[in-house]
């Protein structure tokens, strides 16, 4: 069975984008992130990002847009006119709004922005999310020692991203990883990340022939799923976002079997 559904060219592009994001994160002033650890709010599932203020410096934002533009154009020169158009449209207020809407996953805002400014629909949300991630990853680094669990069904405790990826580490512990901000936290091996179900009769494992390190944990209570990779056998451990990308075939398998990235919580 062919499991790779992502081209080598696309993987290489993502690796280059991640290198840029790492450089950007390293250049951020740690004081640009002002967070408030509200344990009571977080116990109810409020992600830490909702309790954080980000000081986005406009000149830095424009610099990052331009650097990302150069990288994207090296892969597809046809994007030049649209990316130049974005740079013309971005002012300080728009930059702030983009960051706010990226935080809240407001796809409708970006769709409208693209339509009004005659841009391909994917461009504004892709740029905004790419530019926002260094801030999220810095927030995750600064608070990782405080993150020990998550509320089932509420996503990543740092950024709110839906849970979809875990790794087996050490003596077989299940550790969930966020591909967006890189936060990680432990979870019971027999537990649904989406609804908290621990009934072994409603939890199943889907596997891929010839891929002993890959499993999909699925829940028949909420129809949610989580990809679980045994990285103990890896010579080099990939970053969470690359591991997520390289195992996208598992998402297809889960969804073809009727499971969803976000399970349905029954009232």
TIVODREN-289426 format. One record per residue (C-alpha): x, y, z; residue number from 1. Coordinates in Angstrom, 1 decimal. Each point is the difference from the previous one (the first is absolute). Layout:
% residues N
- X, Y, Z, NUM
...
END
This chain:
% residues 267
- 0.0, 0.0, 0.0, 1
- 1.3, 3.4, -0.9, 2
- -0.3, 2.2, 3.1, 3
- 1.7, 3.2, -1.1, 4
- -2.5, 2.4, -1.3, 5
- 2.1, 3.2, 0.3, 6
- 2.5, 0.8, -2.8, 7
- 3.7, 0.3, 0.9, 8
- -0.1, 3.5, -1.4, 9
- -2.8, 1.1, 2.3, 10
- 1.8, -1.6, 3.0, 11
- 3.1, 1.9, -0.9, 12
- -1.9, 3.3, -0.2, 13
- -1.5, -0.7, 3.4, 14
- 3.4, -0.7, 1.5, 15
- 1.3, 3.4, -1.4, 16
- -3.0, 1.8, 1.4, 17
- 0.6, -1.6, 3.4, 18
- 3.7, 1.1, -0.2, 19
- -1.3, 3.6, -0.6, 20
- -2.4, -0.3, 2.9, 21
- 2.7, -1.2, 2.3, 22
- 2.2, 3.0, -1.0, 23
- -2.9, 2.4, 0.6, 24
- -0.7, -1.6, 3.4, 25
- 3.6, 0.4, 1.1, 26
- -0.1, 3.7, -0.9, 27
- -3.1, 0.7, 2.0, 28
- 0.3, 1.9, 3.2, 29
- -1.3, -2.3, 2.8, 30
- -1.8, 3.0, 1.4, 31
- -2.1, 0.2, -3.1, 32
- -2.2, -2.7, 1.6, 33
- -1.9, 0.9, 3.2, 34
- -1.9, -3.0, 1.3, 35
- -2.1, -0.6, 3.0, 36
- -0.1, -3.5, 1.5, 37
- -3.6, -0.3, 1.2, 38
- -0.2, -3.6, 1.2, 39
- -3.8, 0.2, 0.6, 40
- -0.7, 1.2, -3.5, 41
- 2.4, -2.7, -1.5, 42
- -1.8, -2.7, 2.0, 43
- -3.2, 0.9, -2.0, 44
- 1.9, -0.4, -3.3, 45
- 0.9, 3.7, -0.7, 46
- 3.3, -0.1, -2.0, 47
- 2.9, 2.0, 1.3, 48
- 0.1, 2.0, -3.2, 49
- -3.3, 1.6, 1.0, 50
- 1.6, 1.3, 3.2, 51
- 3.0, 1.4, -1.9, 52
- 0.8, 3.4, -1.5, 53
- 2.3, 0.1, -3.0, 54
- 2.1, 3.1, -0.8, 55
- 0.3, -0.3, -3.8, 56
- 2.5, 2.5, -1.4, 57
- -1.2, 1.2, -3.4, 58
- 3.5, 0.4, -1.6, 59
- 0.8, -3.6, 1.1, 60
- -3.3, -1.2, -1.4, 61
- 0.7, 1.6, -3.4, 62
- 3.6, -1.4, 0.0, 63
- -1.4, -3.5, 0.6, 64
- -2.6, 0.3, -2.8, 65
- 2.7, 1.0, -2.4, 66
- 2.3, -2.9, 1.0, 67
- -2.9, -2.4, -0.4, 68
- -0.8, 1.5, -3.3, 69
- 3.5, -0.6, -1.3, 70
- -0.2, -3.6, 1.1, 71
- -3.3, -0.7, -1.6, 72
- 1.0, 1.7, -3.2, 73
- 3.1, -2.2, -0.2, 74
- -2.5, -2.9, -0.3, 75
- -2.7, 1.8, -2.1, 76
- 0.9, 3.2, -1.7, 77
- -3.6, 0.4, -1.1, 78
- -0.9, 1.1, 3.5, 79
- 2.0, 3.2, -0.2, 80
- -2.8, 2.4, -1.0, 81
- -2.3, -1.3, 2.8, 82
- 2.6, 0.1, 2.6, 83
- 1.0, 3.5, -1.0, 84
- -3.6, 0.9, 0.3, 85
- -0.1, -1.3, 3.5, 86
- 3.0, 2.1, 1.0, 87
- -1.8, 3.1, -1.4, 88
- -3.1, -0.8, 2.0, 89
- 1.6, -0.7, 3.3, 90
- 0.1, 3.0, 2.5, 91
- 0.5, -0.1, 3.7, 92
- -3.7, -0.4, 0.8, 93
- -0.4, -2.8, -2.5, 94
- 3.0, -1.8, 1.4, 95
- -1.6, 0.0, 3.5, 96
- -3.3, -1.2, -1.4, 97
- 1.7, -2.8, -1.9, 98
- 1.7, -1.3, 3.2, 99
- -3.3, 0.2, 1.9, 100
- -1.9, -1.9, -2.7, 101
- 2.7, -2.6, -0.4, 102
- -0.2, -0.6, 3.8, 103
- -3.7, -0.6, -0.2, 104
- 0.0, -2.1, -3.2, 105
- -2.3, 2.5, -1.7, 106
- -0.1, -1.4, -3.5, 107
- -2.9, 2.1, -1.0, 108
- 1.9, 3.2, 0.6, 109
- 2.9, -1.1, -2.2, 110
- -2.3, -1.3, -2.7, 111
- -1.7, 3.4, -0.1, 112
- 3.4, 1.8, 0.0, 113
- 1.1, -2.2, -3.0, 114
- -3.2, 0.7, -1.9, 115
- 0.0, 3.7, 0.5, 116
- 3.7, 0.3, -1.0, 117
- -0.1, -2.5, -2.9, 118
- 2.4, -2.5, 1.6, 119
- 0.1, -3.7, -0.1, 120
- -2.1, -1.2, 3.0, 121
- 2.9, -1.9, 1.6, 122
- 2.5, 2.9, 0.0, 123
- -1.2, 2.2, 2.9, 124
- -0.7, -2.8, 2.6, 125
- 3.2, -1.8, -1.0, 126
- 2.1, 3.2, 0.5, 127
- -1.6, 0.9, 3.2, 128
- 0.3, -3.4, 1.5, 129
- 3.6, -0.3, -1.1, 130
- 0.9, 3.3, 1.6, 131
- -1.9, -0.7, 3.2, 132
- 1.6, -3.3, 0.8, 133
- 3.4, 1.3, 1.2, 134
- -2.0, 1.9, 2.7, 135
- -2.0, -3.1, 0.9, 136
- 3.2, -2.1, 0.2, 137
- 1.7, 2.5, 2.2, 138
- -3.0, 0.0, 2.3, 139
- 0.1, -3.8, 0.1, 140
- 3.7, 0.0, 0.9, 141
- -0.5, 2.5, 2.8, 142
- -2.9, -1.9, 1.5, 143
- 0.7, -3.7, -0.8, 144
- 1.1, -0.7, 3.6, 145
- -3.5, 1.1, 1.1, 146
- -1.9, -2.3, -2.5, 147
- -0.7, -3.4, 1.5, 148
- -3.4, -0.8, -1.4, 149
- -2.8, 1.1, -2.3, 150
- -3.7, 0.1, 0.2, 151
- -1.5, -2.7, -2.3, 152
- -1.8, 1.6, -3.0, 153
- 1.7, 3.5, 0.5, 154
- 3.1, -0.6, -2.2, 155
- 3.5, 1.1, 0.8, 156
- 0.2, 1.7, 3.5, 157
- 2.3, 2.6, -1.4, 158
- -1.4, 1.0, -3.4, 159
- -3.3, -1.9, -0.4, 160
- 0.9, -2.0, -3.1, 161
- -2.1, -3.2, -0.2, 162
- 1.9, -3.0, 1.3, 163
- 1.0, -2.4, -2.7, 164
- 3.6, -1.2, 0.7, 165
- 1.7, -2.0, 2.7, 166
- 3.2, -1.9, 0.5, 167
- 1.0, -3.0, 2.0, 168
- 3.1, 0.8, 2.1, 169
- 2.1, -1.5, 2.8, 170
- -1.7, -3.1, 1.3, 171
- -3.0, 0.4, -2.3, 172
- -1.5, 3.1, 1.4, 173
- -2.4, 1.9, -2.3, 174
- 1.0, 3.6, -0.4, 175
- -2.2, 2.3, -2.1, 176
- 1.8, 2.6, -2.1, 177
- -1.4, 3.2, -1.6, 178
- 1.3, 0.4, -3.6, 179
- -0.9, 3.7, 0.2, 180
- 1.8, 1.2, 3.2, 181
- 2.0, -3.1, 1.0, 182
- -1.5, -0.3, 3.4, 183
- -0.2, -3.5, 1.4, 184
- -1.7, -1.7, 2.9, 185
- -0.6, -3.6, 1.2, 186
- -3.3, -1.9, -0.4, 187
- -1.2, -3.4, 1.2, 188
- 0.7, -2.6, -2.7, 189
- -3.6, -1.2, 0.0, 190
- -1.7, 3.4, -0.1, 191
- -1.7, 2.0, -2.8, 192
- 1.6, 3.5, -0.5, 193
- -3.3, 1.4, -1.1, 194
- -2.7, -1.2, 2.4, 195
- 2.0, -1.6, 2.9, 196
- -1.5, -3.4, -0.6, 197
- 1.9, -2.8, 1.7, 198
- -2.3, -2.9, -0.8, 199
- 2.3, -2.6, -1.7, 200
- -3.0, -1.4, -1.9, 201
- -0.5, 3.3, -1.8, 202
- 3.7, 0.7, -0.7, 203
- 1.7, -1.7, -3.0, 204
- 3.4, 0.1, -1.8, 205
- 0.2, 0.2, -3.7, 206
- 3.3, -1.0, -1.5, 207
- 1.8, 0.2, -3.4, 208
- 1.5, -3.2, -1.5, 209
- 3.8, 0.3, -0.1, 210
- 0.0, 3.0, 2.4, 211
- 0.5, -1.5, 3.5, 212
- 0.8, 3.4, 1.5, 213
- -3.3, 1.6, -1.1, 214
- -3.5, -0.3, 1.7, 215
- -3.2, 1.9, -0.1, 216
- -1.8, 0.1, 3.3, 217
- -3.8, 0.3, -0.7, 218
- -2.9, 0.4, 2.3, 219
- -3.5, -1.3, -0.8, 220
- -1.5, 2.2, 2.7, 221
- 0.8, 3.3, -1.7, 222
- 1.4, -1.2, -3.4, 223
- 3.2, 1.9, 0.6, 224
- 3.5, -1.2, -0.8, 225
- 3.6, 0.6, 0.9, 226
- 3.1, -1.1, -1.9, 227
- 2.5, -1.7, 2.3, 228
- 3.6, -0.5, -1.2, 229
- 2.6, -2.2, 1.8, 230
- 3.0, 2.3, -0.5, 231
- 2.2, -2.0, 2.3, 232
- 1.1, -1.9, -3.1, 233
- 0.9, 3.1, -1.9, 234
- 3.7, 0.9, -0.5, 235
- -0.9, 3.6, -0.4, 236
- -3.2, 1.3, 1.5, 237
- -1.8, 2.5, -2.2, 238
- -1.7, 3.2, 1.2, 239
- -3.7, -0.3, 0.9, 240
- -1.1, 1.8, -3.2, 241
- 2.1, -2.2, -2.3, 242
- -1.1, -3.1, 1.8, 243
- -3.6, 1.2, -0.5, 244
- 0.6, 0.7, -3.7, 245
- 1.8, -3.3, -0.7, 246
- -2.8, -2.0, 1.6, 247
- -2.9, 1.7, -1.8, 248
- -0.8, -3.3, -1.6, 249
- -1.3, -1.1, 3.5, 250
- -2.4, 3.0, 0.0, 251
- -1.4, -1.3, -3.3, 252
- -0.4, -3.5, 1.3, 253
- -1.7, 1.1, 3.2, 254
- -2.4, 2.3, -1.9, 255
- -0.8, -2.7, -2.6, 256
- -1.0, -2.2, 2.9, 257
- -2.4, 2.6, 1.4, 258
- 2.1, 1.7, 2.6, 259
- 0.7, 3.8, 0.4, 260
- 2.8, 2.2, 1.1, 261
- -2.3, 1.5, 2.7, 262
- -2.4, -2.5, 1.6, 263
- -3.6, 0.8, 0.7, 264
- -0.6, 0.7, 3.7, 265
- -3.4, -1.4, 0.9, 266
- -2.1, 2.3, 2.2, 267
END
